Amino acid sequence: MIALLRNALSLLDEQGRDEVLQFLINQQNPDGGFHDRGGRSDLYYSLFGGLMLRAAEKETEDRRPKAEDRKPLPEREAVEGAILKLKQFVARQSNSEVPGFIEKCCLVLLQKELKPGQNSQFRSLISLGKSFWKERHSINLSYRSFVLFLTLDAVLPFRGILKIGVKRMLTRTTIDQHSPCSEVAARVFLQKMMNQDGSEDQELLKSFACETGGFKAFATQNNADMLSTAVALFALNFAGCDLLLLKPACLDFIGQNFSDGAFLSGDGDPTTDVEYTFYGMLALGVLTH
């Protein structure tokens, strides 16, 4: 994901990059966490902000001056400062105080990227397993499993064990034309992880594409949104699908929802935030990969 986000940043002109970086910096609270729509520091939003900061760090590294003229880039210093603040925020998080399964996944992923403290990730993984079981009645198995496997895939070195769990989950869940786009995308992703033939589900996922661009959340809806667009394109790209026919309309949809360095949700909500900016950048990175 970070490579795709970096690709999206590199495609923007200087003004566009500056606007995105400034938006990111403005979304960070003094305690280092990224704020939700209520202004409170939140692990969920901090994960999106952290991944984009890491992409920006790598992208500015690529644009460093040559050795004979090695003046630091102001934007790189700003990104490094923001990453340091976020690292300190993550280091202060206690597993026992993180409220739910999704937040615990965010914490594990942030710990993997930022490495804030020795053994902190190991303790978080133990807590994550307990939370996965505890929330079995509040979060459906398909979404819960996908988020868990996506998290474990990022942090565990032994993928053979992980694939056993993925295989079991795929046999216990089904999707159809009434399923949400994000759930179909999750199944396509996991099928590719298992090297299974997912052509039927890939075609179902493509059916969520709107003629006017982007992907809609449900088959019965008429309008696309940025979340569905990003996860659908990410899953199809991961599965090796040809996105050529989808590209022009999706790029139009993404461009129409870019506003002052951030991306809108695409469904009419005029509020910009870190989450939808992440989705917009991810979708752009996939289409121009």
N, C-alpha and C positions, 0 to 999 in steps of 0.2 A: 504493500500500500504506500509506503514512504517513497519508493521509487516512482510510482505513478504520480504522487503528489508533487514530487520534485520535477517530473516531466511537465506537469501542468504549469508550475511556476516559471520554468525556463521558456515556455511558449509566450508568456505575457511580455508586453513591452515594459520598459523601465517604470513608467508611471503606474501601470497595472500592478507590477510587483510591489512597488512602494505602497500602494493603496491596500493591498492584501496584508502586507507586513504590519502596516500601521493599524489596520483593523484588528489583527491578532493581538498586538501589544495592548490595545485599548480594552480588549476583552478580559485581560488578566487583572485580578484583584491584587491589592498590596501584599496579601499573604501568599501569593504565588499561584493560587488556583484560578481556573477560568470560571467565570460566573455564568449561572443559568439565567433564565429570563427574569428571575426575581432579584438578581444581583448577588446571590450567594455563591461562594466557591463550591464547585460540584465536581466529583470525580468523573462523571459521565461526560460533561463538557470539557473537563481538563484532558481527557484522553484524546478527544478530537483536536483540541488546541495543541497538545503535546506532539501528536503525530505530524501536524502541519509545521510546528516549530522545527522538528527534526528534519523535515523535508527542506525547509528554508535554510537550515544550517548547512546541509549538503549542497544546496543550490548555490548559496553564496560562496561556499568553498570552491566550487567549480569556476566561479568568476573572480577569484582572487587575482590581484596584480602579479606580474612576474617578479621574480626574486630581486631584481635590481630596482624595483619600484614598489616595495612591499609596504605600502601604507594601508592600515586596516580599513576595511569598508565599514562605514557608520552603521549600515543595516546589519552587518554581521555582528558587530558589538552589541546591538540591540537584541538580536536573536539569542546570542549567548547569554546575555543578562536575563532574558525571559526564561530560558531553559534552566538556569541556575535557581531562579526563584521557584520554578515549578518543581524542581528536584527537592528543594527544601520543603515545599508543601507536601509532596508525596512522602517524604521521610517522616513527617509528623503524623501521618495517618495510622491509626490503630485498627488492626483486623476486627477486634471486638466491637469497635464503634462504627465500622462501615455497615450501612443498613441492610443491603440486600445482595442477591446473587449477581445482578448485572453490575452493580457498583464494585463488587469484589473482583469481577473479571477485569473491569477497568483498572483497578489498583494493581493487579498482577501484570497487566500489559504495560502500565506506566513504570512499574518497578523493573521490568525487563529492559525497557528502553533507557531508563535514566540511572538505574543501579544506585539507589539512594542509600542503601545500608546493607551490611553483611547479613545474610540469611533471611532478610525480610521477605523475599519472594517465596522461599520454601514455606515459611509460616503462612503466607497468604494462600498458597496452593492447598494446604490442609484445610484451612477455613473455607475455601472455595468448594471443595468436595462436600462438606457438610451443608453448605448453603444450597447447593444443587439439589440435594435430596429434600431439604426443608421446604423449598418453594415448589415442590412437585405439583401442588394443587392450585397455585396462583399463576404459574407460567407454563404454557403448554410444552410438551416434550420436544417437539420439533425445534422450536425457537430456542429453548433452554439448551438443548444438545448442540445446536449449531454454534451458539455463543461459547459454550464450553469447549468444543473441539477447535474452534478458531483460536481461542485463547491458549489451549494446550499445545496446538500446533506451532504457536509462536515461541513457546518457552521450553518444551521438552525435547531432548535429543533422541528419544527412542520412539520413532513413529509407528513401529510395528504394534506396540500395545495400543496406541491411539486408534489404529485402524480397526482393531477388534471392536472397540466401542462404537465407531462410526458404522460398521456393518450391522451391528445389532440395532442401532437407532433407525437405519434405513429400512429394516424389515418390520419395524413397529409403527411406522408412520406412512401415511398416504396423502397425496395431494390430488386436486382436480381443478376444474375451471372455476370453482367457487373459492378456492384458496387465495389468500393475498399474494401479491407479486413477490414480496420479500420472502415468504415461506417457500415459494417455488424456486426462487433464486438460491436459497439456502440448500435445498435438496440437489439442485444442479451442481453446486459447489462441492457438496459431499460426495456425489456420484463420481465426479472427476477425481477427487482425492482417492477414491477406491478403484479408479480405472474401470468403472462400470459403464455400460452403454446408456447414456442419458439423453439420447437423441429425442425421445418422445417428450420428456420434460423440458428440454431445451426449446422445442417448438412451442410448447405451452407457454414458456416464459416469453418468447418473442411475441406471442399473441397479445401481450399487455402493452405493446408499443402503440402509441397514438400516431395518427397520420400527421398531426401538427407538430410532432416531436416529443420526445421523452416517453416515459413509461408511467402507467397509471397504477394505483394501489390495488384496485379490484377490477375485474373484467366488466362489471356493470357500470363503472364510472366513465366519464367522458374526458376528464382532464388529467394531465400528467402531474407528477410532483417530483421534487428533486431527490428525495430519499429513494423512491422506487426506481427512478432512472439510474441512480448511482449503483445500487445493489444489483440491479438486473444486468447492467453493462459489465460490472465487475465479475459477476458469476459467468456470464457468457464468454467474456474474454478469458477467464481462467479455464473454461472448458474447451477453449480453442475454436470458438465459433467465428465465422466471418461476419464482421459488423459493418461491412462496406455499405450495404443498403440502408442501414439504420443511422449511419453517421451524419449525413447532412441535416436531417430534421432534428436529431438530438443536439447537434451543435447549435442550431438555431434556438432551441428551447433553453439550453444552458446560457447562451449569450443574452437572451431576453431577460434572464433572471439574475444578471450580474449588476450589483448596485454599490458603488463607492467602496470597492475593495472586498465586498462580501457577496454571498449568494442568498437569494430568497428561497422560500420553500417551494415556490412554483404553483401553489394552489390558491393564490390570492392573498395570503398573509403578507403584509408589507414589512414585517419585522425581520431584521437580519440577526443572525446569531452564529456561533462557532460551529454548531452541528451542521446546519445546512450549507455553510461555507465549505466545510469538509466534504460533504456530498458533492457539491458543485465542482470542487477541485478534483476529486477522485474521478468523477464522470469525465471531466475534460482530459485528465491524464490517460484514462483508458482509451478514449477515442483518438488520441493523438500518439498512442504508444507505438 
